[in-house]
Amino acid sequence: MSGAVLRRALAALMAITFVSQGPSAQMQQPQQRGGTAQTDKVPPVNTGANPYRAILDWAKFSSEQRPWGGSNGVAIDRDGRSV
């Protein structure tokens, strides 16, 4: 069999298998939250007060009057300790 024929046969087999399993197999199962069986039964609480606040422009180069630059290209030195 040539490569193209084999790929088409495999694609057809996969499509037939996918369709024959029905809609229940195509639906994703709900993701578990982790923890224990007891903690998974407790719904998450996301209605509490947010203790955090945004402080805009907290870091400035006031003496140089320039914006912060990017941090791309950062790497650890050969000694394993220096940046």
N, C-alpha and C positions, 0 to 999 in steps of 0.2 A: 504494500500500500504506500502511496506517496504521502508526503507530509501534509499536503493540502487536504487530501481525502480523509486522512486520519483526524485532522483538526475539525473538519466539518462533521464527521461521525461522532466525535467526542462532544461537540457543541450540541448536536441534536439529542444525544443521550442525556446530557445534562438538562436540557430544556424539557424533555419528556419526564424526567425524574422530578424536576421542580414542579411542573404542572400537576403531575399525578398525586403529589402529596397533599394537595388541597390548600385552602386558605389558612387553616390553623397552623400549618408548618411554616407558612410564610410570615406570620405575625411574630414579632419579637416578644420574648418573655420579659416581664418586668424585671428591672435590674434590682438585685438585692442591695441593701444599704450596708451590709456588713454588721459586725457585732455578734450578738447572740440571738437565739430564737426569741428571747424575752424582749430585747431591745428593738428587734425588727418590728414588733407589734405596736410600739409607741410612735405616734406620728411626730414628725419634726415640728418644732416651734420656731416660726420665723416672724413673729409679730412683736418681739421685744424691742425696746428702745435701742438705737444705734449709739454706742458710746464714743464713736469715732467722729472726728470733724476734719474737714479739709483745710489745710493751711497753704494757700496759694503763694507761690514765689517766695518760699522760705529760704532758699539758698541762692545767693547772688554773689557775683564777683564785683562787689561795689567799687573796689579800687581800679579794676580794669574795664568795667562797663562792657562786659561781653557775656553772651549766654553760655550755658553749660554745653560741652561737647558730648559726642557719643563715646561709648566704651567698647566699640568693636576693635578687635585685634589684641585683646588682652590675653596673655598666656603665662603659664608658670615657667620659670627659668629651669635650666638643667639641674640646678642644685635642689630643686623640689620645694624650695621655700620662698623664693623671691618671685614677685609678679613683674 
